[in-house]
Amino acid sequence: MKKIIALITVLAMCVGILAACGGSDGGDKPAGSGAAPAPADGKLKVGIILYDDSSQWAKDIVASVKVLADALGVEIDTAIGGTDPSVTKEDVQNFGAAGYNGILNLHPGTIMPELVDICEQYGMYIATSNDPISTRENTGYDEIKDNPYFAGEVWEDETVTAAAIAQDMIDKGAKNVALHGFPFGLSSQMDLRLEAAKDVFEKAPGVTIVTEGLDFDKAGAAKNIVDQHPEVDAIFSSVETISTVYQPLTDAGLADKVLLNCYEPGEGALEAFKDGTVNYLVTGTCADSAIAFLLLYNAMTGNRLSQADGSAPSIQMSYILCKTPEEYEDAVALCSADHPPYTYEELQQFIGPDATFEAVKEFAQKFSLEDLRARAGK
C-alpha cells in the first residue's frame, strides 16, 4: 500500500489541521459528513481493495481502471483484503485516515454496512465490483443502498455462467463430477458459482457429485480429488485452476481425460487449453471493475448516479466464457492488462452531470466477446 500505514499518523494530523482551517475538497458532500479535504496536489485518490496484487486477474483490473483514472488525473493505490474481512475493514480505515476520496472494493459481502459507515465518517465514497451484494441474503444491502456514500455495485452473472459450464460438462458425457474451490461462506461470488453448478449436476439423471473438495488449500483439495476419486470425469471449480488442479491431473495421467474449468485464468492458461487439460476459461472481470470505477468517479465529483427509486446503481454484466483456445486468444487480445476492454473515449460520455444510470447500464450490459470484437473492428 505504498507505506500507507506508516503515513497514517502524519496524514491524519494534516487532515485535522486542514479541517480546523475549514478545508474542503470542493465537492458537495452530504450534510453531517466528516468529508476529507482534497490532497495538497489537488488530485482525487482512490484505493482499490483486491484479493491479491500479483495475479493476472489483479493486473487486468488495475490496468482497466487506470484507463479512466489516468485520463481524469486520479491517483490509484491498492491494498490486499485477503480472506479475512477484518483486513478489508482495516484497509478502508487506513485509506480514510490517509485522506483518500474513494474506495473500489473487490471484497463486498456481509461487511459492506460497516465499510459504508467507515466511508461516511471520512467523507469517502465506495463502489464494489465482481461480487454481488444486492442478490444475496444477509449482506445488509437494504441498509446501504440509499446511503449517499455508496456509489453502486457492478457484478457478473455467476449463475448463468456456472450453470452453462456444468450443463456443457454433462452434454460432453460427465457422470462422476467433483466440486472444487474455497469453502462455502467465504465469498458470495464463489458460492453462487458452486450453487449453480451443483444444482445442475443434482438435477441431471445419472450424474453423481462424488466429492466436494472445498478448502483454503486449493491445491491440496485438488490432489485429494484426483487421488481419492480416480473415477472422476469432470471437476467444476469456483476458482483459478491452472496453479491448483492442472498438476494433479497431469501427474495422474488424466490431463486430457477430465473436464475442467478455470476462472480468472493467468499464466499457462492458453497452453492448458490447447493441450486439453482445461476446457472452459472464464475471463472479462476487469470490464465490470472499469464500470464500477466510473460510478465511483461520478459520485466523488458530485454526480452520483442512482436508480429510479434513488438507490445506488446495481449493474449486472456478463463474463466471457471461452470454450475454444481461439476464443480465449481473442478475449486476451481485447480484454486484459495489455489491452483494457474500454477506452477513455468510449467511457467519457458517461461522466458528469449529463450521465444517467440507464445509459451506463445499457452500455455495460452489451459487454461480451462479440461486443469486444465489434468495437475493435474485428
Phi, psi and chi 1 to 4 in degrees:
 res  aa     phi    psi   chi1   chi2   chi3   chi4
   1 MET       -   23.0  -77.0  176.7   60.8      -
   2 LYS    57.4   45.2  -64.0 -177.5  179.0  176.8
   3 LYS    60.8   32.2  -59.3 -178.3 -180.0  178.1
   4 ILE   -63.2  -36.6 -172.2  171.9      -      -
   5 ILE   -64.6  -42.3  -66.0  176.4      -      -
   6 ALA   -64.0  -24.9      -      -      -      -
   7 LEU   -92.6   -6.3  -67.1  172.8      -      -
   8 ILE   -57.1  -47.1  -73.9  173.9      -      -
   9 THR   -60.1  -47.4  -57.3      -      -      -
  10 VAL   -64.1  -46.1  174.5      -      -      -
  11 LEU   -65.6  -38.8  -72.6  168.6      -      -
  12 ALA   -62.4  -38.5      -      -      -      -
  13 MET   -63.7  -40.5  -69.2  174.3   60.6      -
  14 CYS   -63.1  -40.8  -67.2      -      -      -
  15 VAL   -59.6  -44.3  168.5      -      -      -
  16 GLY   -63.1  -41.3      -      -      -      -
  17 ILE   -64.2  -46.5  -67.7  169.2      -      -
  18 LEU   -63.8  -39.8  -74.2  169.5      -      -
  19 ALA   -64.1  -39.9      -      -      -      -
  20 ALA   -64.5  -28.7      -      -      -      -
  21 CYS   -88.1    3.9  -64.1      -      -      -
  22 GLY    84.3   16.6      -      -      -      -
  23 GLY   -65.0  149.3      -      -      -      -
  24 SER  -149.7  167.6   83.2      -      -      -
  25 ASP   -87.9    3.5   65.1   -1.4      -      -
  26 GLY    84.8  -10.2      -      -      -      -
  27 GLY   -91.4  167.5      -      -      -      -
  28 ASP   -86.4   97.0  -64.5  -37.4      -      -
  29 LYS   -89.1  147.2  -56.1  -69.8 -174.1 -176.5
  30 PRO   -58.1  147.1  -26.0   34.6      -      -
  31 ALA   -58.8  142.2      -      -      -      -
  32 GLY    83.5    4.3      -      -      -      -
  33 SER   -81.8  161.7   74.1      -      -      -
  34 GLY   -98.2   51.6      -      -      -      -
  35 ALA   -56.0  128.2      -      -      -      -
  36 ALA   -75.8  142.1      -      -      -      -
  37 PRO   -70.3  162.4   27.0  -34.7      -      -
  38 ALA   -67.8  148.9      -      -      -      -
  39 PRO   -60.7  156.1  -21.2   32.5      -      -
  40 ALA   -58.2  -30.8      -      -      -      -
  41 ASP   -85.8    3.1   58.7    8.2      -      -
  42 GLY    79.6   -1.6      -      -      -      -
  43 LYS   -85.2  141.7  -80.2 -170.6  174.5 -177.7
  44 LEU   -73.2  147.1  -68.1  171.5      -      -
  45 LYS  -128.6  134.1  -63.6 -173.7  177.4 -177.8
  46 VAL  -126.9  134.9  168.2      -      -      -
  47 GLY  -102.8  130.2      -      -      -      -
  48 ILE  -105.3  123.8  -54.3  178.0      -      -
  49 ILE  -101.6  116.6  -58.2  176.6      -      -
  50 LEU  -115.9  167.4  -59.4  154.6      -      -
  51 TYR   -73.9  -33.6  -62.6  104.8      -      -
  52 ASP  -158.1  169.7   67.3   75.0      -      -
  53 ASP  -121.6   12.2   61.1    0.5      -      -
  54 SER  -118.6  -15.9   58.6      -      -      -
  55 SER   -73.8  164.0   68.2      -      -      -
  56 GLN   -63.2  -35.5 -169.5   61.0   48.4      -
  57 TRP   -54.3  -50.2  169.1   84.8      -      -
  58 ALA   -66.6  -42.4      -      -      -      -
  59 LYS   -62.9  -40.9  -66.2  173.6 -176.8  176.3
  60 ASP   -62.4  -43.4  -70.0  -12.3      -      -
  61 ILE   -64.6  -50.4  -73.8  172.9      -      -
  62 VAL   -62.1  -42.7  173.0      -      -      -
  63 ALA   -64.5  -38.9      -      -      -      -
  64 SER   -69.6  -37.9  -62.9      -      -      -
  65 VAL   -67.0  -38.2  166.9      -      -      -
  66 LYS   -67.9  -18.5  -78.4  177.6   66.6   63.4
  67 VAL   -55.8  -47.8  168.9      -      -      -
  68 LEU   -76.7  -46.5  -96.9 -177.8      -      -
  69 ALA   -57.5  -46.5      -      -      -      -
  70 ASP   -64.9  -40.8  -71.3   -9.4      -      -
  71 ALA   -66.7  -29.8      -      -      -      -
  72 LEU   -98.9    0.8  -63.6  167.5      -      -
  73 GLY    73.9   29.9      -      -      -      -
  74 VAL   -96.9  130.9  178.4      -      -      -
  75 GLU   -84.6  133.3 -177.8  176.5  -39.0      -
  76 ILE  -112.1  136.0  -64.5  -63.8      -      -
  77 ASP  -133.4  162.1 -153.6  -19.3      -      -
  78 THR  -127.3  157.5   61.2      -      -      -
  79 ALA  -144.1  155.5      -      -      -      -
  80 ILE  -102.4  121.8  -51.5  -55.7      -      -
  81 GLY   -84.1  -35.1      -      -      -      -
  82 GLY    68.1 -158.1      -      -      -      -
  83 THR   -99.8    0.7   57.0      -      -      -
  84 ASP  -103.2  113.7 -175.7  -11.6      -      -
  85 PRO   -56.7  -30.3  -25.0   34.6      -      -
  86 SER   -64.4  -28.2   66.2      -      -      -
  87 VAL   -69.1  -41.0  176.0      -      -      -
  88 THR   -63.0  -42.1  -62.1      -      -      -
  89 LYS   -62.2  -40.0  -73.2 -174.0  -83.1 -172.5
  90 GLU   -64.8  -39.2 -176.3  179.3  -15.8      -
  91 ASP   -58.5  -47.9  -70.7  -21.5      -      -
  92 VAL   -63.7  -41.8  174.5      -      -      -
  93 GLN   -60.3  -43.7 -175.0   74.2   41.9      -
  94 ASN   -65.7  -42.6  -71.5  -19.3      -      -
  95 PHE   -62.8  -40.9  -82.0  128.2      -      -
  96 GLY   -63.4  -45.8      -      -      -      -
  97 ALA   -63.6  -27.6      -      -      -      -
  98 ALA   -87.2    4.7      -      -      -      -
  99 GLY    84.6   19.8      -      -      -      -
 100 TYR   -71.5  153.8  -81.2   61.7      -      -
 101 ASN   -96.3  -21.6  -52.1   91.0      -      -
 102 GLY  -156.3  159.6      -      -      -      -
 103 ILE  -128.4  131.1  -61.6  -70.6      -      -
 104 LEU  -108.5  111.5  177.4   58.2      -      -
 105 ASN  -107.0  120.9 -178.3   25.1      -      -
 106 LEU   -92.3    7.4  -80.3  -69.4      -      -
 107 HIS  -123.4   65.2  -78.3  -93.8      -      -
 108 PRO   -78.8 -125.0   21.4  -25.2      -      -
 109 GLY    86.5 -153.7      -      -      -      -
 110 THR   -70.3  -15.5   58.4      -      -      -
 111 ILE   -88.3    0.2   61.8  170.8      -      -
 112 MET   -57.9  -41.7  -84.5  -58.0  -65.5      -
 113 PRO   -56.8  -39.4  -29.0   38.1      -      -
 114 GLU   -66.7  -39.6  -64.6  173.4   77.7      -
 115 LEU   -66.9  -39.9  -59.5 -173.1      -      -
 116 VAL   -65.8  -37.9  172.0      -      -      -
 117 ASP   -60.3  -43.9  -76.7  -14.3      -      -
 118 ILE   -62.4  -44.4  -65.2  170.6      -      -
 119 CYS   -61.0  -41.3  -73.3      -      -      -
 120 GLU   -63.3  -37.7 -171.3  164.8    6.1      -
 121 GLN   -60.3  -33.5  -68.1  170.9   20.1      -
 122 TYR  -101.8    2.0  -73.1  102.1      -      -
 123 GLY    65.7   36.7      -      -      -      -
 124 MET  -116.5  136.8 -175.1  167.9   58.1      -
 125 TYR   -92.4  156.8  -65.3   87.1      -      -
 126 ILE  -141.2  136.8 -175.1  168.0      -      -
 127 ALA  -130.6  157.1      -      -      -      -
 128 THR  -125.0  154.5   70.4      -      -      -
 129 SER  -144.9  167.9   71.6      -      -      -
 130 ASN    82.9  -61.3  -99.6 -150.5      -      -
 131 ASP  -107.9  119.9 -157.7  -11.0      -      -
 132 PRO   -74.6  144.1   29.2  -35.2      -      -
 133 ILE  -115.7  -25.3   53.3  175.3      -      -
 134 SER   -71.0  -22.9   59.2      -      -      -
 135 THR   -96.7   -0.3   62.3      -      -      -
 136 ARG  -113.9  150.7  -56.3  -70.2  -75.9  170.5
 137 GLU   -80.6  154.5  -64.0  179.1   -3.9      -
 138 ASN    62.0   28.8  -55.6  -42.7      -      -
 139 THR   -99.5   -7.6   59.8      -      -      -
 140 GLY    75.5   20.8      -      -      -      -
 141 TYR   -58.6  -41.2  177.5   71.9      -      -
 142 ASP   -63.7  -24.4  -72.6  -19.4      -      -
 143 GLU   -74.7  -25.1  -61.1  175.4   37.3      -
 144 ILE  -115.5  -14.3   65.2  171.6      -      -
 145 LYS   -61.3  -24.9   64.1 -176.5  178.6   66.9
 146 ASP  -103.5    0.5  -62.1  -44.2      -      -
 147 ASN   -68.5  130.6 -170.9  -65.0      -      -
 148 PRO   -63.6  -16.5   21.1  -33.1      -      -
 149 TYR   -93.2   -5.8  -72.8   99.3      -      -
 150 PHE   -91.4  111.3  178.4   45.4      -      -
 151 ALA   -86.2  -11.9      -      -      -      -
 152 GLY   128.8  175.6      -      -      -      -
 153 GLU  -131.9  145.5   62.5  169.6    3.5      -
 154 VAL  -132.2  128.7 -172.3      -      -      -
 155 TRP  -148.8  158.9   46.5  -78.9      -      -
 156 GLU   -90.8  154.8  -64.3   96.9   -3.5      -
 157 ASP   -81.5   86.4 -166.9  -26.4      -      -
 158 GLU   -62.3  -40.0  -57.6  -69.8   -8.8      -
 159 THR   -62.9  -46.1  -61.0      -      -      -
 160 VAL   -63.4  -45.4  168.6      -      -      -
 161 THR   -66.3  -48.3  -56.0      -      -      -
 162 ALA   -63.3  -42.2      -      -      -      -
 163 ALA   -64.4  -37.1      -      -      -      -
 164 ALA   -65.1  -39.8      -      -      -      -
 165 ILE   -65.3  -48.2  -66.9  169.8      -      -
 166 ALA   -60.4  -42.6      -      -      -      -
 167 GLN   -66.6  -38.3 -173.9   58.7   55.1      -
 168 ASP   -67.1  -34.9 -161.0   70.6      -      -
 169 MET   -60.8  -43.7  -73.6  176.6  166.4      -
 170 ILE   -64.4  -44.0  -66.3  169.2      -      -
 171 ASP   -61.6  -28.2  -67.1  -16.4      -      -
 172 LYS   -89.0    7.3  -74.2 -177.1  166.4   61.1
 173 GLY   104.5    6.8      -      -      -      -
 174 ALA   -63.6  132.9      -      -      -      -
 175 LYS  -123.9  -39.8  -62.6  -66.0 -177.1 -174.9
 176 ASN  -113.4  102.5  -60.3  -59.7      -      -
 177 VAL  -113.7  156.7  -55.8      -      -      -
 178 ALA  -128.9  149.3      -      -      -      -
 179 LEU  -100.9  146.9  -59.0 -178.3      -      -
 180 HIS  -144.1  144.7  172.5  -95.5      -      -
 181 GLY   144.4 -162.7      -      -      -      -
 182 PHE   -73.5  158.6  -77.4  121.6      -      -
 183 PRO   -62.4  154.9  -20.1   31.8      -      -
 184 PHE   -60.6  145.5  -80.1  106.0      -      -
 185 GLY    99.7  -13.9      -      -      -      -
 186 LEU   -78.9  -43.2  174.9   65.9      -      -
 187 SER  -143.1  126.3  161.6      -      -      -
 188 SER   -63.8  -31.0   60.6      -      -      -
 189 GLN   -61.0  -50.1  179.9 -174.2   41.9      -
 190 MET   -72.3  -33.3  -65.0  177.1 -169.9      -
 191 ASP   -60.7  -42.8  -73.1   -3.7      -      -
 192 LEU   -60.7  -40.8  -77.5  169.7      -      -
 193 ARG   -62.0  -50.1  -64.7  170.4 -177.2  174.0
 194 LEU   -65.4  -42.3  -68.5  168.1      -      -
 195 GLU   -63.3  -42.2  -71.2  165.9   -0.7      -
 196 ALA   -66.4  -45.1      -      -      -      -
 197 ALA   -65.3  -43.8      -      -      -      -
 198 LYS   -59.7  -41.1 -171.5  173.6 -178.8  178.3
 199 ASP   -62.0  -43.1 -175.8   60.0      -      -
 200 VAL   -63.8  -46.3  171.2      -      -      -
 201 PHE   -62.8  -43.1  -69.4  139.7      -      -
 202 GLU   -67.7  -26.9  -71.2  179.0  -22.9      -
 203 LYS   -89.3   -9.0  -70.0  178.8  178.2  177.2
 204 ALA   -86.2  126.0      -      -      -      -
 205 PRO   -61.0  134.8  -21.5   33.6      -      -
 206 GLY    79.3    2.8      -      -      -      -
 207 VAL  -104.0  133.0  174.6      -      -      -
 208 THR  -122.7  132.3  -58.5      -      -      -
 209 ILE   -85.2  105.0  -61.5  177.0      -      -
 210 VAL   -77.9  -25.4  -62.6      -      -      -
 211 THR  -166.0  157.7 -172.4      -      -      -
 212 GLU  -118.2   97.8  -64.5 -173.6    9.5      -
 213 GLY   -87.4   73.1      -      -      -      -
 214 LEU  -109.9  112.5  -51.3  178.2      -      -
 215 ASP  -158.7  153.7 -163.0  -70.4      -      -
 216 PHE   -65.7  -27.7  -71.1  103.3      -      -
 217 ASP   -88.0   85.2  178.5    7.0      -      -
 218 LYS   -67.3  -37.0  -58.2 -174.1  -64.0  -62.4
 219 ALA   -67.1  -42.2      -      -      -      -
 220 GLY   -63.8  -39.0      -      -      -      -
 221 ALA   -64.2  -39.5      -      -      -      -
 222 ALA   -64.5  -42.5      -      -      -      -
 223 LYS   -63.2  -39.7 -171.8  175.9 -172.7  -52.6
 224 ASN   -64.0  -40.0  -71.9  -21.6      -      -
 225 ILE   -59.2  -49.8  -69.3  171.7      -      -
 226 VAL   -67.9  -42.6  175.2      -      -      -
 227 ASP   -70.2  -39.3  -70.8  -11.2      -      -
 228 GLN   -92.8  -14.3  -62.4  173.0   16.0      -
 229 HIS  -134.9   74.0  -63.3  -83.1      -      -
 230 PRO   -64.1  -15.8   22.0  -34.1      -      -
 231 GLU   -81.0   -7.8   76.6  -81.7   16.4      -
 232 VAL   -61.6  134.8   72.2      -      -      -
 233 ASP  -122.4    2.1   51.5   23.2      -      -
 234 ALA  -157.9  137.9      -      -      -      -
 235 ILE  -124.4  115.4  -61.6  174.7      -      -
 236 PHE   -96.4  123.3  176.6   89.4      -      -
 237 SER  -116.7  147.5 -179.9      -      -      -
 238 SER   -93.9    3.7   62.8      -      -      -
 239 VAL  -134.9 -174.7  -64.0      -      -      -
 240 GLU   -69.4  135.5 -175.4  -87.7  -32.2      -
 241 THR  -120.9   -7.2   54.8      -      -      -
 242 ILE   -62.4  -39.5  -52.4  -58.2      -      -
 243 SER   -89.3   -2.7   63.7      -      -      -
 244 THR  -124.8  -43.1   56.3      -      -      -
 245 VAL  -100.9  -28.5 -174.6      -      -      -
 246 TYR   -54.1  -51.3 -178.7   94.9      -      -
 247 GLN   -66.8  -45.2 -160.6   59.3   49.4      -
 248 PRO   -58.1  -38.6  -28.3   36.8      -      -
 249 LEU   -65.9  -43.9  -74.3  176.7      -      -
 250 THR   -62.6  -44.8  -58.7      -      -      -
 251 ASP   -62.6  -30.9  -67.9  -15.7      -      -
 252 ALA   -89.6    2.2      -      -      -      -
 253 GLY    72.2   24.1      -      -      -      -
 254 LEU  -113.3   16.2  -60.9  173.5      -      -
 255 ALA   -53.9  -37.7      -      -      -      -
 256 ASP  -115.4   19.7   58.7   -9.9      -      -
 257 LYS  -114.7  -11.4  -62.7  179.2  176.7   62.2
 258 VAL  -118.9  126.2  175.8      -      -      -
 259 LEU   -69.4  134.9  -65.2  170.0      -      -
 260 LEU  -145.2  139.7  176.2   66.4      -      -
 261 ASN  -112.2  168.4   69.4  -63.1      -      -
 262 CYS  -150.5  127.3  174.7      -      -      -
 263 TYR   -95.8  152.7  -76.5   90.2      -      -
 264 GLU    45.4   56.6  -72.3   86.7   45.6      -
 265 PRO   -64.7  149.6   24.4  -34.3      -      -
 266 GLY  -134.2 -135.6      -      -      -      -
 267 GLU   -59.4  132.9 -174.7  177.4   -5.5      -
 268 GLY    86.2   -3.5      -      -      -      -
 269 ALA   -65.7  -44.5      -      -      -      -
 270 LEU   -63.9  -41.9 -178.3   58.8      -      -
 271 GLU   -62.9  -41.3  -67.6   77.2    7.2      -
 272 ALA   -65.8  -32.9      -      -      -      -
 273 PHE   -68.4  -44.9 -147.3  162.9      -      -
 274 LYS   -68.2  -32.9  -72.9 -177.4  175.0  179.8
 275 ASP   -89.0    2.0   69.3   23.3      -      -
 276 GLY    88.0    2.7      -      -      -      -
 277 THR   -72.7  -36.4  -52.5      -      -      -
 278 VAL  -112.9  137.7  174.6      -      -      -
 279 ASN  -115.8  -14.6  -49.8   92.6      -      -
 280 TYR  -143.1  125.9  -46.1   88.7      -      -
 281 LEU  -118.6  129.7  -68.1  178.6      -      -
 282 VAL  -113.6  121.7 -176.8      -      -      -
 283 THR  -142.5 -176.5 -171.7      -      -      -
 284 GLY   101.4    4.8      -      -      -      -
 285 THR   -65.6  -21.0 -168.5      -      -      -
 286 CYS   -67.0  -19.7   57.2      -      -      -
 287 ALA   -67.4  -42.8      -      -      -      -
 288 ASP   -71.4  -27.6   69.6   91.2      -      -
 289 SER   -67.5  -35.9  -64.2      -      -      -
 290 ALA   -64.1  -42.2      -      -      -      -
 291 ILE   -67.4  -39.1  -60.8  -61.8      -      -
 292 ALA   -62.4  -39.6      -      -      -      -
 293 PHE   -64.0  -36.9  179.7   79.7      -      -
 294 LEU   -59.2  -45.4 -173.5  153.9      -      -
 295 LEU   -60.6  -43.1  -61.8  178.9      -      -
 296 LEU   -63.4  -44.2 -179.8   64.1      -      -
 297 TYR   -63.1  -43.0 -179.3   80.6      -      -
 298 ASN   -58.1  -43.6  -86.5  -37.4      -      -
 299 ALA   -64.8  -43.0      -      -      -      -
 300 MET   -63.5  -27.1  -68.9 -170.4  -58.2      -
 301 THR  -102.1   18.9   53.0      -      -      -
 302 GLY    83.3   15.6      -      -      -      -
 303 ASN  -124.3   44.6  -60.4  -58.2      -      -
 304 ARG   -56.2  125.9  178.1 -179.6  179.4  -88.6
 305 LEU   -83.1  155.4  -57.6 -176.6      -      -
 306 SER  -150.7  159.6   61.4      -      -      -
 307 GLN   -78.2  176.4  -58.4 -171.7   71.5      -
 308 ALA   -57.6  -31.8      -      -      -      -
 309 ASP   -88.6    6.1   62.5   -1.3      -      -
 310 GLY    91.2   -7.8      -      -      -      -
 311 SER   -76.8  163.9   62.2      -      -      -
 312 ALA   -64.4  152.2      -      -      -      -
 313 PRO   -59.2  142.5  -24.7   35.0      -      -
 314 SER  -133.4  113.6  178.3      -      -      -
 315 ILE  -122.5  122.9  -60.5  175.4      -      -
 316 GLN   -96.8  127.0  173.0 -172.9  -52.2      -
 317 MET  -118.4  177.3  -66.0  176.0   66.1      -
 318 SER  -114.0  148.7  -63.3      -      -      -
 319 TYR   -76.4  171.4  -81.2  117.1      -      -
 320 ILE  -102.4  113.2  -59.7  172.9      -      -
 321 LEU   -98.5  110.5  170.9   55.6      -      -
 322 CYS   -98.3  128.7  -56.1      -      -      -
 323 LYS  -113.2   -0.9  -65.6 -177.6 -179.3 -179.7
 324 THR  -138.3  152.2   68.2      -      -      -
 325 PRO   -57.0  -34.3  -26.8   36.6      -      -
 326 GLU   -65.2  -40.4  -68.0   73.3   25.3      -
 327 GLU   -64.0  -41.1  -71.9  179.5  -18.8      -
 328 TYR   -66.8  -39.6 -178.6   62.2      -      -
 329 GLU   -61.0  -41.2  -73.5  179.5  -56.2      -
 330 ASP   -65.4  -42.0  -95.7    5.5      -      -
 331 ALA   -60.5  -44.6      -      -      -      -
 332 VAL   -66.3  -38.8  170.6      -      -      -
 333 ALA   -67.3  -23.4      -      -      -      -
 334 LEU  -117.1   -7.1  -59.4  172.2      -      -
 335 CYS  -152.2   81.9 -174.7      -      -      -
 336 SER  -163.1 -179.7   64.5      -      -      -
 337 ALA   -60.0  -37.4      -      -      -      -
 338 ASP   -75.6  -26.4  -68.3  -25.6      -      -
 339 HIS  -139.9   79.9  -56.3  -82.9      -      -
 340 PRO   -56.2  151.8  -28.8   38.3      -      -
 341 PRO   -69.2  -23.4   25.4  -35.4      -      -
 342 TYR  -130.3  146.8  -59.6  115.0      -      -
 343 THR   -95.8  161.6   65.3      -      -      -
 344 TYR   -61.4  -38.3  172.6   66.5      -      -
 345 GLU   -61.1  -33.9  -70.7   70.0   27.5      -
 346 GLU   -74.0  -28.9  -70.6  172.7  -40.4      -
 347 LEU   -97.8  -19.6  -64.3  177.5      -      -
 348 GLN   -63.9  -22.6   63.6  179.4  -25.9      -
 349 GLN   -67.2  -15.9   61.7 -176.0  -55.0      -
 350 PHE  -103.0   18.9  -54.8  112.8      -      -
 351 ILE  -117.3  133.3  -63.2  171.2      -      -
 352 GLY   110.0 -178.1      -      -      -      -
 353 PRO   -64.2  -19.8   21.3  -33.3      -      -
 354 ASP   -89.0   -7.5  -65.9  -29.0      -      -
 355 ALA   -71.6  146.8      -      -      -      -
 356 THR  -130.3  151.1   65.7      -      -      -
 357 PHE   -57.3  -44.1  162.2   70.7      -      -
 358 GLU   -60.8  -41.2  -67.9   77.2   11.3      -
 359 ALA   -68.4  -42.0      -      -      -      -
 360 VAL   -63.7  -44.6  173.9      -      -      -
 361 LYS   -61.7  -45.2  179.5  179.7  179.2 -179.3
 362 GLU   -60.7  -43.4 -179.2 -178.3    2.0      -
 363 PHE   -65.3  -47.3  176.0   80.4      -      -
 364 ALA   -62.8  -38.3      -      -      -      -
 365 GLN   -77.9   -0.5  -68.6 -171.1  -30.9      -
 366 LYS   -81.5  -11.7  -68.5  178.0 -178.8  176.9
 367 PHE   -59.5  129.2  179.2   74.2      -      -
 368 SER  -172.2  174.2   64.7      -      -      -
 369 LEU   -64.2  -38.3 -176.8   56.4      -      -
 370 GLU   -63.8  -41.1  -69.1   69.7   26.7      -
 371 ASP   -62.9  -44.2  170.5   56.6      -      -
 372 LEU   -59.0  -46.8  -74.5  168.4      -      -
 373 ARG   -63.0  -41.7  -73.9  168.2  169.0  165.4
 374 ALA   -64.7  -44.1      -      -      -      -
 375 ARG   -70.2  -22.5  -73.3 -170.9  -74.3  111.5
 376 ALA   -91.1   -0.1      -      -      -      -
 377 GLY    73.6   24.6      -      -      -      -
 378 LYS   -90.9      -  -75.9 -162.6  166.8 -172.0
